[in-house]
Amino acid sequence: MVPEPNRLPSGSAGEALRDLIEATGGWLPFDRFMHHALYAPHWGYYATPRRLIGQGPSDGSDFVTAPELSSAFAKTLARAVAQWLSHTGVDEIWEFGAGRGVLARDLLDALDALGSGPKQGKVKRYVLVEVSGALQQVQSETLRDHAAVVEWAQAWPEQLHAVVLGNEVLDAMPVQLLARQQGAWFERGVSLEGDALVWRDRPTDHRPPCPIAGDHDYVTEIHPQAQAWVGDLATRLRSGVVALVDYGFPEAEYYHVQRSSGTVMCHQGHRSDANPLDQVGAKDITAHVDFTGIALAAQAANLGVVGYTSQGSFLLDAGMVDVLPTLSMAEQAAALKLIHEHEMGELFKVMVLAPQAQAATVPAIGFVRGDRTHTL
């Protein structure tokens, strides 16, 4: 029997979600719904012990990330990280949302090969900021050969001197949904009709960061949590750089008049859909990143933009062409998906930030030929 669409999940997950909606007066803002669907203890998507990231449906995973797709990603990124470590004089790397730990493992191996890693005393600590106990266990196994320098934290320290990495982190941060209907703006939330989750809209003073031309119906997102996260990190970073890799657009593209359905997507079994109310807790929920908003939040907290470009341009500029011959033919074929425009090369972007006083002098490796900061 095919389950009814948008039905509350069974067992304790459904009970918890029902209690939450009822406790908020029967209307739960989408950002709070998304937070619980992804991170609620015991039943949230990222709290489950099953494998989430992998190569395809056959391994039981739901999606693939650049580090899992090919080691060329970490080996190329390591060239930039080595320069950033040397230039800024820091000897720590902090990674937020490290998945299965594959990027950390391959990056540390690559840094050692470049003479800039733990074996040479150039990296003293590699700290993973991870809120999922299930993922931390997987990371520990993946990184067992680097146990001497790897540790975990659940929050940033008061002061940070490090190269900070965030690969596909911002897209998993809860967003607020806004809907324009017949010229009026509403915030979209989640309610219940019996055992079914349904959309409910309420009038709001919230608006997208720029006007949306026309009077047609329009759905989009705003990103206060991601912007607050970057702002908080900015207040703590005293020296080093922040490198963020994610799918998204600058403001002019994100809030384009024709992008009228928003960017919220779900991932399960390497298939995507646009219905986050269905199979809650069993699939990933994401939204594209507004990189202009991230840059503005960073600048407001005294971080400057070192560079911003597509993932493909960044990797090519950082030397992936030199990395490819060291890989097998099969690995090379997979690596090309990182840079091809119709794969990950164009949709994914790279933004590097540094303390305002230092940003102008940070090596712009990855941005020499394709910097798009002017488009933000």
C-alpha positions as CSV (number, residue, x, y, z in Angstrom):
1,M,0.0,0.0,0.0
2,V,1.3,3.4,-0.9
3,P,1.5,5.7,2.2
4,E,-0.6,8.8,2.2
5,P,1.4,11.8,1.1
6,N,2.6,14.2,3.8
7,R,1.5,11.9,6.6
8,L,3.1,12.3,10.0
9,P,6.0,9.9,10.5
10,S,5.2,6.9,12.6
11,G,6.1,6.3,16.2
12,S,7.9,8.8,18.4
13,A,9.0,11.0,15.5
14,G,5.4,11.7,14.6
15,E,4.4,12.2,18.2
16,A,7.2,14.7,18.7
17,L,6.3,16.6,15.6
18,R,2.6,16.7,16.5
19,D,3.4,17.9,20.0
20,L,5.7,20.6,18.6
21,I,3.0,21.9,16.2
22,E,0.4,21.9,18.8
23,A,2.7,23.7,21.3
24,T,3.1,26.5,18.8
25,G,-0.6,27.1,18.4
26,G,-1.0,24.8,15.4
27,W,1.4,26.7,13.1
28,L,5.1,26.0,13.0
29,P,7.3,28.3,11.0
30,F,9.2,26.5,8.3
31,D,12.6,27.2,9.7
32,R,11.7,25.5,13.0
33,F,10.1,22.6,11.1
34,M,13.3,22.2,9.0
35,H,15.5,22.4,12.1
36,H,13.6,19.5,13.8
37,A,13.3,17.5,10.6
38,L,17.1,17.5,10.2
39,Y,18.5,17.7,13.7
40,A,15.9,16.5,16.3
41,P,17.6,14.0,18.6
42,H,16.9,10.3,17.8
43,W,14.7,10.9,14.7
44,G,16.0,14.0,12.8
45,Y,17.6,13.2,9.5
46,Y,21.2,13.9,10.6
47,A,20.7,12.1,14.0
48,T,20.2,8.7,12.3
49,P,23.0,6.2,12.2
50,R,22.4,5.1,8.6
51,R,24.7,6.1,5.8
52,L,23.6,9.4,4.3
53,I,26.5,10.3,1.9
54,G,27.8,7.9,-0.8
55,Q,28.2,7.2,-4.4
56,G,24.7,5.9,-5.3
57,P,21.5,4.2,-4.2
58,S,23.2,0.8,-4.1
59,D,25.2,1.8,-0.9
60,G,22.1,3.1,0.8
61,S,23.0,6.7,0.7
62,D,21.0,9.7,-0.4
63,F,23.5,12.1,-2.0
64,V,27.1,12.6,-2.9
65,T,29.4,15.5,-2.0
66,A,32.5,16.7,-3.8
67,P,35.0,15.1,-1.3
68,E,33.2,11.7,-1.6
69,L,33.0,12.0,-5.4
70,S,36.8,12.3,-5.9
71,S,39.9,12.8,-3.8
72,A,40.9,15.4,-6.4
73,F,38.7,17.9,-4.5
74,A,40.7,17.6,-1.3
75,K,44.1,17.3,-3.1
76,T,43.4,20.5,-5.0
77,L,42.0,22.4,-2.0
78,A,45.1,21.4,0.0
79,R,47.2,23.5,-2.3
80,A,45.2,26.6,-1.3
81,V,45.0,25.6,2.4
82,A,48.8,25.1,2.4
83,Q,49.3,28.7,1.2
84,W,46.7,30.1,3.7
85,L,48.3,28.3,6.6
86,S,51.8,29.6,5.6
87,H,50.6,33.2,4.9
88,T,48.5,33.6,8.1
89,G,50.8,31.7,10.4
90,V,48.1,29.6,11.9
91,D,48.5,25.9,12.5
92,E,44.9,24.8,13.1
93,I,42.1,23.7,10.7
94,W,38.5,23.7,11.8
95,E,35.8,22.1,9.7
96,F,32.1,22.5,10.3
97,G,29.7,19.8,9.2
98,A,32.4,17.3,8.1
99,G,30.1,14.5,6.8
100,R,31.8,11.2,7.0
101,G,35.2,12.8,7.5
102,V,36.5,12.1,4.0
103,L,37.5,15.7,3.3
104,A,39.4,15.9,6.5
105,R,41.2,12.6,5.9
106,D,42.2,13.3,2.2
107,L,43.1,16.9,3.0
108,L,45.5,15.9,5.8
109,D,47.0,13.3,3.6
110,A,47.5,15.8,0.8
111,L,48.9,18.4,3.1
112,D,51.5,15.9,4.3
113,A,52.4,15.1,0.7
114,L,52.9,18.8,0.1
115,G,55.1,19.2,3.1
116,S,52.5,21.3,4.9
117,G,50.7,18.8,7.1
118,P,50.8,17.2,10.6
119,K,53.9,15.1,9.8
120,Q,55.9,18.3,9.2
121,G,54.4,20.0,12.3
122,K,52.5,22.6,10.1
123,V,49.1,21.4,11.3
124,K,48.9,20.9,15.1
125,R,45.1,20.5,15.4
126,Y,42.3,19.5,13.0
127,V,39.0,20.2,14.8
128,L,35.6,19.0,13.6
129,V,32.6,20.9,14.8
130,E,29.9,18.2,14.7
131,V,26.5,18.2,16.4
132,S,25.6,14.7,15.2
133,G,26.8,11.9,17.5
134,A,26.1,9.4,14.7
135,L,28.3,11.2,12.3
136,Q,31.0,11.8,14.9
137,Q,31.4,8.0,15.3
138,V,31.8,7.6,11.5
139,Q,34.3,10.4,11.3
140,S,36.3,8.9,14.1
141,E,36.7,5.7,12.1
142,T,37.5,7.5,8.9
143,L,40.2,9.6,10.6
144,R,41.8,6.9,12.7
145,D,45.1,7.3,11.0
146,H,45.1,11.0,12.0
147,A,44.0,10.5,15.6
148,A,47.0,12.4,16.9
149,V,45.8,15.8,15.6
150,V,42.0,15.3,15.2
151,E,39.5,16.3,17.8
152,W,35.9,17.3,18.1
153,A,34.0,20.3,19.3
154,Q,30.3,21.3,19.4
155,A,30.9,25.1,19.3
156,W,33.4,27.7,18.2
157,P,35.9,28.9,20.8
158,E,35.9,32.6,21.9
159,Q,38.9,33.3,19.8
160,L,39.9,31.4,16.7
161,H,43.2,31.3,14.8
162,A,42.6,28.8,12.0
163,V,41.7,27.9,8.4
164,V,38.0,27.2,8.7
165,L,36.3,25.0,6.1
166,G,32.6,24.5,5.4
167,N,31.7,22.2,2.5
168,E,27.9,22.0,2.0
169,V,27.2,23.5,5.4
170,L,25.1,26.6,4.7
171,D,22.6,24.8,2.5
172,A,21.5,22.6,5.5
173,M,20.8,25.6,7.7
174,P,17.1,26.2,8.2
175,V,15.5,29.0,6.1
176,Q,12.3,31.0,6.4
177,L,9.8,30.6,3.6
178,L,8.1,33.7,2.2
179,A,5.2,33.5,-0.3
180,R,3.7,36.4,-2.3
181,Q,0.1,35.8,-3.2
182,Q,-2.1,38.3,-5.0
183,G,0.5,41.0,-4.1
184,A,0.6,40.3,-0.4
185,W,3.5,38.7,1.5
186,F,3.1,35.8,3.9
187,E,5.4,33.6,5.9
188,R,4.8,29.9,5.1
189,G,4.6,27.4,7.9
190,V,3.4,23.9,8.7
191,S,0.1,22.8,10.3
192,L,-1.8,19.6,10.7
193,E,-5.0,18.3,9.2
194,G,-5.6,15.1,11.1
195,D,-2.4,13.1,10.5
196,A,-1.4,15.0,7.5
197,L,1.1,17.9,7.4
198,V,-0.1,20.9,5.3
199,W,1.1,24.3,4.4
200,R,-0.3,27.4,6.1
201,D,0.5,31.0,5.4
202,R,0.4,34.0,7.8
203,P,0.8,37.7,7.0
204,T,4.3,38.9,7.6
205,D,6.5,42.0,7.6
206,H,9.4,40.0,6.4
207,R,10.6,40.6,2.8
208,P,13.2,39.3,0.4
209,P,16.4,41.5,0.5
210,C,15.6,43.1,-2.8
211,P,12.3,43.9,-4.6
212,I,10.7,41.2,-6.8
213,A,9.4,42.7,-9.9
214,G,5.8,41.9,-11.1
215,D,2.7,40.9,-9.2
216,H,2.7,37.1,-9.9
217,D,2.7,34.6,-7.1
218,Y,6.2,34.0,-5.8
219,V,7.9,31.7,-3.2
220,T,11.4,32.2,-1.9
221,E,13.6,31.9,1.2
222,I,15.5,34.2,3.5
223,H,18.5,33.1,5.4
224,P,18.8,34.7,8.9
225,Q,20.4,31.5,10.5
226,A,23.1,31.1,7.9
227,Q,23.9,34.8,8.0
228,A,24.0,34.8,11.8
229,W,26.3,31.7,11.7
230,V,28.8,33.6,9.5
231,G,28.5,36.7,11.7
232,D,29.2,34.7,14.8
233,L,32.2,33.0,13.2
234,A,33.4,36.4,12.1
235,T,33.4,37.8,15.6
236,R,35.7,35.0,16.7
237,L,38.2,34.7,13.9
238,R,41.3,36.7,14.8
239,S,43.6,35.3,12.0
240,G,43.3,32.8,9.2
241,V,40.6,32.3,6.5
242,V,37.2,30.9,6.0
243,A,36.5,28.8,2.9
244,L,32.8,28.0,2.1
245,V,31.8,25.7,-0.7
246,D,28.1,25.3,-1.5
247,Y,25.4,25.5,-4.2
248,G,23.9,28.9,-4.6
249,F,23.8,32.3,-6.3
250,P,24.4,36.0,-5.8
251,E,21.4,38.0,-4.8
252,A,20.4,39.1,-8.4
253,E,20.2,35.5,-9.5
254,Y,18.7,34.1,-6.3
255,Y,15.8,36.5,-6.3
256,H,15.4,36.6,-10.0
257,V,11.8,37.4,-11.1
258,Q,11.5,34.1,-12.8
259,R,12.8,32.0,-9.8
260,S,9.2,31.9,-8.5
261,S,9.2,28.5,-6.8
262,G,12.1,29.0,-4.4
263,T,15.0,26.6,-4.0
264,V,14.0,24.2,-1.2
265,M,14.8,20.7,-2.3
266,C,14.9,17.2,-0.7
267,H,17.3,14.4,-1.4
268,Q,16.7,10.7,-0.9
269,G,18.2,7.7,-2.6
270,H,20.1,10.1,-5.0
271,R,16.8,11.5,-6.2
272,S,15.4,15.0,-5.5
273,D,12.0,16.3,-4.9
274,A,10.5,19.6,-3.7
275,N,8.2,18.3,-0.9
276,P,9.7,18.6,2.6
277,L,6.5,17.6,4.2
278,D,6.7,14.1,3.0
279,Q,8.7,11.4,4.8
280,V,9.9,13.8,7.4
281,G,13.2,12.7,9.0
282,A,13.9,10.2,6.2
283,K,15.3,12.6,3.7
284,D,17.6,15.6,3.5
285,I,16.1,19.1,3.2
286,T,18.2,21.9,1.7
287,A,18.0,25.4,0.2
288,H,20.5,27.1,-2.1
289,V,22.7,29.8,-0.6
290,D,22.3,33.6,-1.1
291,F,26.0,34.4,-1.3
292,T,25.4,38.1,-1.4
293,G,23.7,37.8,2.0
294,I,26.6,35.8,3.4
295,A,29.1,38.3,2.1
296,L,27.2,41.2,3.7
297,A,26.8,39.4,7.0
298,A,30.6,38.7,7.0
299,Q,31.5,42.3,6.2
300,A,29.2,43.6,8.9
301,A,31.2,41.6,11.4
302,N,34.6,42.6,10.0
303,L,35.4,39.9,7.5
304,G,36.4,40.8,4.0
305,V,35.9,38.8,0.8
306,V,39.1,37.3,-0.5
307,G,37.3,35.8,-3.5
308,Y,34.1,34.3,-4.9
309,T,33.8,32.1,-7.9
310,S,32.4,28.9,-9.3
311,Q,33.8,25.6,-8.0
312,G,35.0,24.7,-11.4
313,S,36.9,27.9,-11.8
314,F,38.4,27.7,-8.3
315,L,39.6,24.1,-8.7
316,L,41.2,24.8,-12.1
317,D,42.9,27.9,-10.9
318,A,44.1,26.1,-7.8
319,G,45.8,23.4,-9.9
320,M,43.5,20.5,-10.4
321,V,45.0,19.9,-13.8
322,D,48.2,19.0,-12.1
323,V,46.4,16.6,-9.7
324,L,44.5,14.7,-12.4
325,P,47.5,12.8,-13.8
326,T,48.1,11.3,-10.3
327,L,44.7,9.6,-10.4
328,S,43.4,6.4,-12.1
329,M,41.3,6.8,-15.2
330,A,38.2,6.0,-13.2
331,E,39.1,8.6,-10.6
332,Q,39.8,11.2,-13.3
333,A,36.4,10.7,-14.9
334,A,34.8,11.2,-11.5
335,A,36.9,14.3,-10.8
336,L,35.8,16.0,-14.1
337,K,32.3,16.2,-12.6
338,L,33.7,18.6,-10.1
339,I,34.5,21.1,-12.8
340,H,32.1,20.5,-15.6
341,E,29.4,23.2,-15.9
342,H,26.6,20.8,-16.3
343,E,27.7,18.8,-13.2
344,M,29.0,20.5,-10.0
345,G,31.3,23.0,-11.6
346,E,28.9,26.0,-12.1
347,L,26.1,25.5,-9.6
348,F,28.6,25.1,-6.7
349,K,30.4,28.3,-5.6
350,V,33.5,28.9,-3.5
351,M,33.7,32.0,-1.2
352,V,36.8,32.7,0.9
353,L,36.7,35.3,3.7
354,A,39.4,36.7,6.1
355,P,39.6,39.4,8.8
356,Q,39.1,42.7,7.1
357,A,42.6,44.0,7.8
358,Q,44.2,40.8,6.3
359,A,41.9,40.0,3.4
360,A,43.7,42.1,0.8
361,T,47.0,40.2,1.4
362,V,45.6,36.6,1.6
363,P,46.9,34.6,-1.4
364,A,44.1,34.6,-4.0
365,I,44.8,31.0,-5.2
366,G,41.7,29.8,-6.9
367,F,40.5,33.3,-7.9
368,V,43.3,34.7,-10.1
369,R,41.5,34.1,-13.4
370,G,37.8,33.8,-12.5
371,D,36.9,35.9,-9.5
372,R,33.2,37.0,-9.4
373,T,33.2,39.1,-6.3
374,H,31.9,42.0,-8.4
375,T,28.7,40.0,-9.0
376,L,27.7,39.8,-5.3
